[in-house]
Every structure is written in structure tokens, then in C-alpha cells.
Amino acid sequence: MLDNLLLGRHRFPHGSFAAQWLWTPAVRAAEAASRDQVEDVIQLLDLMPYRNSPVAGLPYGVRKVVELARALATQPRLLLLDEPASGLNPEETRELAFWIDDIQKDLGITVIMVEHDMSLVSEAADRVLCMNMGQVLALGTPAEVQGDPAVIAAYLGA
């Protein structure tokens, strides 16, 4: 899994082709910094037990966290998540909500997600935009949107 996360660090140049080929001190220092960054992500997302495991052999929920970790390894300012809770059990979804909160508050990364799991939305979102057939139905806090009559009519039936 460690190598998988290091792939996310390839967006950062480690020197010229020649410097990389010669494995110069500057390239070695950049590689060490990348490894340190990945180790921080592993710690943040509690992935240490899986650090040396091949991703293909990991449980589905852990693989979803590895996907999140790889994205964080790129040091984004904005993180776009599409259905991050799909296929996760309730406990994994609660952990994901906790990590999204940490990503926002501790790392200062803006998170935008498309999600239908309202337990995750309620836990992790500050603001919710609800749409139906391309039209905005409501914008506000999770509680405001869940109680909006237009949202209730569209998703639960009137």
C-alpha cells in the first residue's frame, strides 16, 4: 500500500531526469520528504496495519480509505469526492465522516462531495446543496435541507 500512496507524490518533481538518474542528494532529500508526507497520511487515516500489504488483498472498506489517502498524498487544496461512502458499512461511514472533518479542520482542505448517504452528509457537511433533475431544491445546513418541503416532496413523495 505504501508504494500505491507514493504514486500520489509523483505530481511533485524530484529534479531533472539526469538528477534522478544519478540519484543526487537533492533527489534523495525530495524522495525522503515524499515518504514523510505519505507516512503522515498513513497515520492520519489509521492505515498503519496495512502499510506493507498489497492493495488488491485489502478489504473493500480499507481500499476506499487508500483511495482517499492517495488523493491526500497529492497535497490538494480542494478535494472532490464522488460517493465516498458507497459500499461502506455504517461503522466505516462514521469513520469516513470523522476523517473528512479532520481533513477540513486539521489540514485546511476544502472538501466537496456528491453523496446520497445522509448519515455521512449530516456528520461531515457544513452546507448542503440538494438538486433534483438539474434544479436546485435547497441550500443550507444538513438539517435545513432535510426539512425543506421541496426536498421531502422530491425524494420522499408528497
Secondary structure, 3 states (H helix, E strand, C coil): CHHHHHHHHHHCCCCCHHHHHHCCHHHHHHHHHHHHHHHHHHHHCCCHHHCCCCHHHCCHHHHHHHHHHHHHHCCCCEEEEECCCCCCCHHHHHHHHHHHHHHHHCCCCEEEEECCCHHHHHHHCCCEEEEECCEEEEEECHHHHHCCHHHHHHHHCC
